[in-house]
Amino acid sequence: GGMGDAAQPVRVASVRGVGALLQWLGTPEEVALGAQALPPLLNVAGQCITAGDEDTVMMAYETLIEVCSTSFEIVEGHLTILVKHMLQVGCAKGTADLAVRDKAMGLISELCASKAKLLKRKHLVPQILQAAFLLMAELEEDDDADPDEPQAYKMGSATLDSLAINLPSRSLVPELLTFVAANIASPDRGARRGAIMVMGTCAEGCAESFTEHLETLLPWLLKGMEDPDLSVRSWACWALTQFAEFLQPEIVEHYEAMLPGIFQALAASDLTTQRRACIALDAFCENLTDELGPYLERLMAQMEHVLDADDPELREVGMSSISSAAGAVGDAFLPYFPRTMQRVGMCMAYESEELLSLRARATELGGILAATLKREAFEPYREAFVGALLAGLALDSNELREYTYGALANLSIVMQKDMAPLLPAILPYINASIDSEDGLSLMPEHGAAAQPFGNLCVDSDDEDEDNDPRALHVRTAWLDEKASAVHCMGALAEGMKGDFAPHLEAAVACVNKLKGYFHEDVRQGVQAALQKLLMVSFEAHTAPLRAQAAAAGQDASAILHPTTALLLDEVMEELIGTMQHDDDKETVAQACEAIALLSKPLGAQALSKVMVRIVEALKMLLEGGAPCQAEDEEADEEGGEEDDDEEDHDQVLIDAVADLVG
């Protein structure tokens, strides 16, 4: 047909027509005809690349990406030639434009994400790996290339990441190790950088195998951190952050070998390397305790230079590293506390929009220091710190309010009942954050203006919203603020105990608005907050009655103040309902934990009327029949494998159920 015509314009027009047609084929006969069009379509795409007709190529590739995701049977019979074509184009340095190469590798990445096992069965994975390795070793033509533009190493790393996440690591690691071993000491800096990138990119997907090969991998990584080329050292710092995040806890055992290299990178001359070194340091500090002590002096000496830098982003990651270090060493941080708080105070005075993120990190650091160190050490700074916190709440920044709520939660650990004078100023902001719907809107089709979404709590009767063709747009910063506000409400109740009672009714009403909220982070906070609010009533109302009865020699275990009893009914209804109906494992785990925490002070008699429901809910969870376990059952039926994140959620749920049973 037209795609075989001698005239280039005819071939191009045919490609456009076939591209439009392929997306609408449905019957088996139509699919078979569409499949026949694939080889000539790829052939003409190659000719268009040679002719410099990028627009036609991009249109053809975009069509193929769409077909692969919606009508894969059209391309399945020609999968081998499709993959071979795309890999050739993706690796065609100097022949195809970067945007075209990026589109071709984008299709490969999509296939690796959705059809990885099929690619493995057709023995295409080795070809894809070699192409990814080649791309990751390809240097940019311009050292100052725009980071947002397509680059060969990004194409290779995206493809490799998809494979690593979607295939068993044992099928990839031998070739990965072979590539790294052959290139880590290469005279070509692109090859050395590619070897480092491969290790960092695969740390998540190949975590299990990587932990078994740490004795081999870490010397290579350390070699990268000592490389004569700055970009290789910088990428080695990035790879170390990936190791520190995904290879826990085994990686922490090697801190003595890794920390000196991180400190050396902190002294680098370029900001990117310094930032990556700070992130790597933060990841290690989060998982160390007393082991960090011997390194603390050197760490803080270098962090002082970081905090005095001109670059706000570097100062942010420096603040985060100090937060983790202070949490790790506890009172050993005291000698560095005064100078650190001086810098925290300076940063918490910033009001310009471009520095509010730095102010948020300083706020977080101050709150962590307050919770970590003795109250007498923090006392001289308390008044100024609290004043800065309250001032920060008034600024128009979701991120700053999020971190301010976190700092107030930490402060309540220290101040406890002394937080009472601050509540009239704090609670209106918490209530406003819980009530706010500013971060959500419905995005109509065809680019029309966004509209408010309305009620965001789950209601089984609200079927119209499920069928709404408009997309729900959620601003993450706003959602994080809401989750932090709920956490702060619970932390204030926990820290103040019975002294929070004057605000109890309003606080419960506020938190109740978020029952059944659409996002699991918020629902998790609701479970924890309700448990802590119930404990306020127990401490303020029931505990005194039980103490009086015990003093009189009476059995006090069944005594409940009417206020506590009413709130107990309300809270248990939410917690048990969450166990029975919520589809998120961590939310269910939080509900189980809340009941376990309540059972100890309240006693078995207080929970007697709901005990049957608790047992039934536990039985359902132990048998794997709860809604939050539905995906596990589907995976078992399909013979699928659980990913590491899902296994982590499973473990959290199992631990919480076991604690409640115990």
N, C-alpha and C positions, 0 to 999 in steps of 0.2 A: 503494500500500500504506500501511502504517502511518506512513511518514515524511511522507505527505501528509495525514494525519488532522487534523481540525479541533482535536482536543484535544491540548494540549501534552504531557501525560503519556504519551499514546500515541506521539507523535513521538519523545519522549526514549527510551522503551523500545525503539522500533524502531531508533534509532541504536545503542543498546547491542547489540542483537541482530545488526544488520548488521555492526557493528564486529568482533564475535566471529567471524562467519561468513566475512568477507573473507579472513582469514588462512588459511583451509583450502580455498580453491578451487584446483582443479588442472587439470581438463580444459578444452579450448577453449570448450566450451559453458558451463561454470561461470564461466570468466573473463569471457565476454561478459555473462552475467547480473550478475556483480559490477560490471562497468564501468557498467552501467545504473544501479546504485545510487549512483554517485559524485555526480552533480549534486544529487539530493535530500538526500544526506548533508551536502553542503556548505551547502545551503540551511537545513537544520535547525540545523546548527552556528551559522550566523549568527543564527538566531532565539534560540538558547540564549544567545549572547553578549548580545543585547538584553535577555533575561529574567534575566540574571545567573547562569545555570546553568553555572558554570565547570567543574564536575566532568565534565559530559557532553561539553563542548567538548574538554577536555583528553584524555578517553578517545578521542574520535573522532580527534583529531589524532595521538595516539600510535599508534592503529591505522593511520592513513594513512602515518605514517613507517615503520612495520613493513612495510606492503604495498609501499611504494616500494623498500625494500631487498631484499625477498624475492620479490615477485610484481609487478614493475613494469608488466607488460603489462596489468594491471587498470586502471591509471591513465593509461597512455600516450595513449590516445585522447582523454582529457579533460585533458591536461597544461596546456593554455592556461588553462582555467577554474580548474584547481587552483592554478596559480601566481598568477593574478589574485586569487583569494579570499585566499590566504595573505598576499600583499603588502598587500591592503586591511586585513586584520586586524592585520598587523605594524605598519602605520603608523597604526592607529586610536587615536591618543593621546586619552585622556579617554573613550573609548568601551569599549575592551576592557582588561581587567586586564593588567598587565605580564607576569604568568606566561603568560597565554594568547597575548599578542603574541610572547613569547619562543619558545613552542612552535611557533607558525606560522612564524616566521623560522628556527627550527631545521630545519623541513622544507625550506625554501628552501635553506638552507646544505647540507643533505644532497644535494639535487638538484644544486647547483652543484659539489659534490665528485664525484658519481658520473655525472652526465648533462650536464656542461657543454656538450659539443659538440651534443647534441640541443637544449638550450635555445637555443644560438646558431642552429641551423638553423631553429627555430621563431620566431626573431626576438623572443625573450623577454628577452634579456640587457639591452637598454636599459631596460626596465621595472624589472628587478631592480636595475640600477645606480642608477636614480633613487630607488628605495625605500631602498637602502643609504645613499645620500648624505643623504636626508632624516632617517633614523634617527641617523646620525652627527652631525648638526647639532642634534639634539634634546637640550636640557639636562635634567639631572635635576631633579625637583621639590624634592628636598632636597639641599642641598650636602653634608650629612653622611651621604648614603645608604650603606647597607651595601655594600661592594665585592663581596661574594659574591652579592648579589641581582641578578636580571635588570635590565639597563639598556638603553635604546634604542641607545646608541652601541655597546654590545657586540654587539647583534644585527646592526647594520649592518656593523660591522667584520668579524665572523665570516663573513658572507655575501660581502662584498667580497674577503676573503682567499681564500675558496674559489674564487671566479671568477678571481682573479689568478693563482692557482697552477695552475688547470686549463685556462685558455685562453691562446692566444698573446697576449703583451702588446700587440702592435700593434692587436688588436681592441678593447682597453680604453682604452689611453692617451689617445687623442684626447678621449674623454668625461671622463676623469679630469682632464686639463689644463684643459678648459673649466670644470669645476666648481670647481677650485682657483682659477683666475684670477678667477672671478666672486665668490668668497666670501672670499678671503684678506684683503681690506680692508673687508669688510662691517661696518656698525655693530653688527650682531648678533654677540655673542661666541660664541654657539653655532655660527653659520655659520663663523666664523674657526677655531674649534676643530675643526669638522668637516673643513675644508680641510686642516688640519695632520694630522688623523688619517688622512685618505685617502692622503696622501703616505707616511706611515709604514707604514700597513697594506699598501700595494702594493709597498713597496721590495723584498720578496723575490720575489713572483711576477712583477713587471714589471721586474726588475733590468736586463735587457739594454736595454730602451727607456729606462728611467730614466737610465742612464749616458749615453745619447745626448742627454738633455734636462737634464743637470745645470746648464747655464748658465741655464736657465729656472727649474728647481726650487729651486736653492740660494738665490736672492734671496727667494723666498717663505718658505723655511724660516727664513732669518735674520730676516725680518720677523716671523715668529711668535715667535722668541726675544726680540724687542724689544717684544712686544705689551704694552699696558698692563694686560691681565688676567693674573693669576698662573696660572690654570689653562691658558690658551693657551700661555704660556711653558713651563709644565711639560710639556705634551704635545709642544711643539716639541723639547724636549730628548729626549723618548722617540723622536720621529720621526728625530732625528739619530742616535740609537743604531742604528736600523734601517738608515739610509743607510750608516753606518760599517761595519755588519756585512755588508750584502749588495751594496753598490756598489763593492766593491774591484776593482782598485786605484785606479780613477779618482777616488773621493771624497777620497783622501789628498792628491791634488794641490791641493786647496782648503783645506788645513789653516790657512793664514794667515787666511782669511776666517772659518773656523768656530771656532777656538780662543778668540778673544776673547769670543764669545758664550757659550761653555761656561763660561769663567771668571766671566762676569757671572752666569750661572745658579747657579754654586756659592755665590755670596753671597746667594742668595734666602733668604727668611725661613721658607719651609716645607720640611719634610723630603722630601716627594715630589719636588719640583723639584731639591733638592740631590742626592738619590740618582740621579735620572735624569741629571743633569749629570755625576756621577762615572762612571756607566756609559758615557756618551757619550765622556768623556775617556779612559776605559780603552780603548774601541774604537779611538780615534785613536792612542793611544800604542802600541798593539800593532803598528801598521803604520808607525810613524815611527822614524827613527834620529837622526842628527845634527840633523835639522830641528827637533827638539824642544828643542835646547839653549838658544836665546834665550828660550824660555818657561819654562825650568825653575825659575828663581827665583820667579816669580809662582805657578807651579803648586804648588811645595812650601810656599810661604807659606799658600796656601789649604788645602792638604792638612793642615797642622798644625792648623788650626781644625777640620777634619773629624775628624781622629783624636782630638781632645779633646772631641768632641761626646758628648752623653749617649746618643744613639740607637745601639745596637749594629749595626743593619743599615747605617746610614750609615757607620759606622767600617769595616765589612766591605768595602763597595764602595770606600771610600777606600784601604784596604790594597791592594785589587786594582789600583787606578789607579796607585799608587806602584810596585807590582811591575812593571807594564808600562812605566812611565816609566824605572825603573832599568835594565830590560833594553834600552830604546831608546838611552839615552845612555851607558851603560857607566861609565867612570872619571869622567866629568863629574858623576856622582852623589856622589862622595866628600865634598864639603863638607856634604852633608845626611845622610851615613851615621850619624854618632854619635847625633844626635837621633832619627833614625828607629829605630835599634836600641834606644834606651831605651824607646820606645813598644812595639816588638815584644816586648821582655823583659817589660814590664808585662802585656801581653795574654796572653803565654804562661804566665802564672802563674794565670790564671783556671781554676777547677775547677767552678763552678756550671754546671748543664746548659744554662741559657739563654744562656751566654756561650761555650760550647765552639765554636760556629761562628765566632765572632770570633777565638778562639784558633787555630782552623784556618787562617784567613786570615793571621794574624800569622806562623804557622809557615811558610806558603807564602812570604810576603814575606822572612822571614829566610833561607830557603833560596835564593831567587833572588838576594838581595844577596850571599850567600856565593859563589855561582857567578859572579856578574857582576864583582865587584871583586877587587882584588889580595888575595892571601892575607894579606899583612902587615896590611892594613886590617882584615880580619876576625878576625885572631888574638886580639886582646884580648877578643873576645866569644865565642870558640869554646867555651870550657869551659862557660859558663853556658847557651849555646844548645843544646849537646849534652845537657846535663843536663835542660833543659826538654823536648827531643825525647823522651828516654827516659821521662820522667815522663808525657808525653802518650800514649805507647803503652799505658800501663797503665790509662788511663781508658776508660770504656765509651762510645766514640763512633766509629762507622764513618767519619764525615767527618774527624775529627781524625786517625785512623790513616791514612786516605788521604793527607792533606796532609803528615803526618809522613814517610811513605814517600817522597813527592816531595821533601821537604826533605833527607832522607838521601841520595837519589839525587844531588841538587845538591851536597851536602856532599862526596860521594865524588869529585867533579871537583876539588875544592880539596885535600882531605886525602890522596887516593889511598891509598898503603900505610899511612898513619897511621890509617886506619879499622880496621885489624886489631884493636886492643884493644876496639873497640866491638862486634865481630861476635857474641861470646857473648851479649851483651844484645839485639842486634837480631834475629838470625836466628830465634830461637824465635817471635817475634811474626810475622815474615814467613811462617814455616811454618804457624803457626796460621791466619793470614788465608787462605793458599792452600788449606788443608784445610777451612776452615769451610764449612758449608752452612746456617748459621743464617738467612741471608737468603732462603731458598727454601722454599716449602711448596706442597703441593697443596691447593687450595681446593675441597672437595667441593660438589656442588650442594645447594641448599636450606639453605645457611647452616650446615652442620655444621662441626665444628672442623677447623682446618687440620692437615695431616699432613706430616712431612718427606718430601722428594721422593726422596732417595737419590742414586745416581750421576748426575752431570750431564754426563758426557762422552759423546760420540756413539758409539753402537754399533749397527751395521746389524742386529744380531740382536734388538735390544730393540724389537720391534714392539708389545708390549703397552702400553708407555708412550705410543706414538704414538696409540693408540686409546683412551686413558684419557679418560673424559668430564669429569674434573676439570680445572680451570684451574690452570696453573702461575703462582704469585704470586711475583714477584721484587722484592726491595727494592733500589732503584737504588743507595742509599748503600753497601750491602753489596757489590754488584757492582763499584762504583768502587773500593772498598777492595781487592778481590781483584786487579783489573787493576793498581792502583798497587803492590801487593806484588810482583807478577811483574816489573814495570818496575824496582822498586828492587833486586831480586835481580840483574837484568842490569846495572844501573848500578854496583852494588858490584863485580861481576866486572870490568867495563870499567875502573873507576877503579883498582882494586888490581892488575889484571893477574895476573902469576904469584904474587903474594903471597896471592891468594885460594885457591890450590891446596889447602890443608888442608881447606877446606870444599867442595871441588868435587863430590865424589861425592854428598854429602848434598844439595847444591843442585840437581844434575841430577835426582836422584830426586824431589825436591820439585816442580820445574817439570814433569817428565814426567807428573805426576798430572793436569795440565791439558791434555794433548794431546787434541785433538778436543772441547774444551769447547764447551758449547752457545752461548756468546756470543762474537761476533767480537772484541770489545775485548780479551778475555782471550786468545784464540787469537793475536791479533797480538802481544801481549806475549810469548807463548811462543816465537814464531819469533825475535824479537830476542834474548830472554834465552838461548836455546840457542846462538845464534851467539857471544854474548859469553862464555858459559861454555866453549865449545870453544876460544876464543882464550886462556882462562886456561891450559888444558892445553898449547896451543902454546907460550905464553911460558914456562911452568914446565918443560915436559918436552922439547919438540922443539927450540925455539930454541937452548938450550945445546948440544945434539948437533950441530945445523947449524953453529953457530959454531966448534965444535971441528974439524969436518970441513973447513970453509972455511979455518981456520988451518993445517991440514995440507995444503992445496992440493987437496983432494978436491971432487968435485961433491956439494953438500949438498942440492940441490933435491928429491931423492926421499926424503930421510930423514924418517921419522915415528917418534916414540916409540910403543911399543905402547899406552900409555894414550891417547895422542892418536888413534891409528889406530882403536881401539875406539869412542871417543867420536865420531870423525868418521863412522863407519858409522852410528851411532845417530842423530846429528843430521841427516845427509844424508837418511836414510830419512824423517824427519819433514818436512824442508823440501821434498823432491821430492814426497812424498805430498800435501802441502798444495797445491803447484802443480797437481797432477793432479786432486785431488778436492774441495778446499774450495770452498764456494759464495759466499764473500765476497771481493770484488776487493781490498780493502785488505789482508786477511790474505795473499792470494796475492802481492800486491806486496811485503809484508814478507818473505815467504819468498824471493822473487827477490832482494831487496836483501841478505838475509842470505848467500845463496850468493855474490853478487858481492863482498861484503866478505871472505868467507872465501877466495875464489879467489886474491886477491892475495898474502897471506902464505903460504898453503899451497902454491900453485903448481899448474900443470896436471897434473904427474905424480901428485900426491897425490890429485887428483880423477879420475884417468883411469878408474877402474873404474865410476864413476857418470856419466861424461860422456855416454854414449849416452842414459841416462834423462833427464839434464838437457836435452839437445838435443830429445828427443821431447816433453818437457813444454813447452819453449819453442815448438816448432813448433805444438803444439796451441793455445797462447795466441795466437800470431801469426795463426793461422787463425780465431780466435774460437770454438773448439770446446770450451773448458774449461767445467766446471760453473759457474764464477763468471760466465761470459758467457752462460748459458742465457737469462736474462731479456732480453738484447739481441736474441737470435734471435727470441724470442717477440714482442717489440715490433716487429721488422722485418716479421714475418709479418702482424701485425695493423695495420700502418701507423701505429703509435703514435709519439709523440715522447718523447725522453728529457728528464727534468727536469735542472735545473742540478746538483743533488747527484749524480745518476748520472753526469753528464759529468765532474764532479770526480773521482769514483771511477775512471772510465775513464782519466783523465789520469794519476792516480797509478800505476795498473797499467801503462799504456803506458811511462811513464818508467822504472819499475822493470825491466820486460822489456828495454827498450833498454839500460839500464845493464848488465844481465847479459849481453846479447848482445855488448856492446862489450868 
